[in-house]
Amino acid sequence: MTTTNCLLALAIAGLVLVSFPGLSRGDDACHGRELAGECKPSGTLQPKRSHSCEDCCKVGQSYPTYTCSPPTTGSTNAVMTLNDFDAGGDGGDPSECDGKFHKNTERVVALSTGWYAKGRRCNKNIRINAKGRSVLAKVVDECDSLHGCDREHAFQPPCRPNVVDASQAVWDALGITGEEVGEYNITWSDA
Ligand SMILES: *[C@@H]1O[C@H](CO)[C@@H](O)[C@H](O)[C@H]1NC(C)=O
């Protein structure tokens, strides 16, 4: 949305609010935050085979794919997930950025396809904030939002568009333990 359109939208929203004061404010677009539906699926994957692991793709299910991620800001909302970057782990192939596996004691992350930005963030640090703590972690891989349900992706569905897939060391550094480990809302920024 251009600034002009944005201001116009705000003006209209303002008028609507005057008329219907119960409606919530709709000025997020003017601050670069994610608008609902701004990053839409590019398609779906419909696997032909089921795989037995709990999180694996299943026949009859449809998995959305994304080329985009929500726009980044100085403090971008994301879902942090847990990844095994080591050889033989559920992360599948070696990391995209360097063709290597990584120990889970390293603070490393994979980013959804849009944020991975064709490798633009490779080997750079991002800052992850959660629970009042802040840690740096190195981008080493893509969390593929466009492909999945195949051996290369350990039969996992495509990544959601807003994921920071982090090693155990990142979770530890943030002090997130026990049942909270696995999926956690965080914010991140380029470091
Ligand atoms: C995490 O954020 C999403 C929106 O991005 C929200 O729907 C969900 O309720 C949040 N979960 C928790 C546990 O706060």
Ligand as a Chemical Component Dictionary entry (heavy atoms), coordinates in Angstrom:
data_LIG
# 
_chem_comp.id                   LIG 
_chem_comp.type                 NON-POLYMER 
_chem_comp.pdbx_formal_charge   0 
_chem_comp.three_letter_code    LIG 
# 
loop_
_chem_comp_atom.comp_id 
_chem_comp_atom.atom_id 
_chem_comp_atom.alt_atom_id 
_chem_comp_atom.type_symbol 
_chem_comp_atom.charge 
_chem_comp_atom.model_Cartn_x 
_chem_comp_atom.model_Cartn_y 
_chem_comp_atom.model_Cartn_z 
_chem_comp_atom.pdbx_ordinal 
LIG C1 C1 C 0 0.821  -16.577 19.066 1  
LIG O1 O1 O 0 0.538  -15.621 18.068 2  
LIG C2 C2 C 0 -0.607 -15.911 17.279 3  
LIG C3 C3 C 0 -0.743 -14.828 16.246 4  
LIG O2 O2 O 0 0.403  -14.701 15.500 5  
LIG C4 C4 C 0 -1.832 -15.995 18.164 6  
LIG O3 O3 O 0 -2.939 -16.359 17.370 7  
LIG C5 C5 C 0 -1.626 -17.013 19.255 8  
LIG O4 O4 O 0 -2.695 -16.998 20.122 9  
LIG C6 C6 C 0 -0.334 -16.718 20.023 10 
LIG N1 N1 N 0 -0.091 -17.790 20.968 11 
LIG C7 C7 C 0 0.231  -17.550 22.232 12 
LIG C8 C8 C 0 0.449  -18.764 23.077 13 
LIG O5 O5 O 0 0.346  -16.434 22.691 14 
# 
loop_
_chem_comp_bond.comp_id 
_chem_comp_bond.atom_id_1 
_chem_comp_bond.atom_id_2 
_chem_comp_bond.value_order 
_chem_comp_bond.pdbx_ordinal 
LIG C1 O1 SING 1  
LIG C1 C6 SING 2  
LIG O1 C2 SING 3  
LIG C2 C3 SING 4  
LIG C2 C4 SING 5  
LIG C3 O2 SING 6  
LIG C4 O3 SING 7  
LIG C4 C5 SING 8  
LIG C5 O4 SING 9  
LIG C5 C6 SING 10 
LIG C6 N1 SING 11 
LIG N1 C7 SING 12 
LIG C7 C8 SING 13 
LIG C7 O5 DOUB 14 
# 
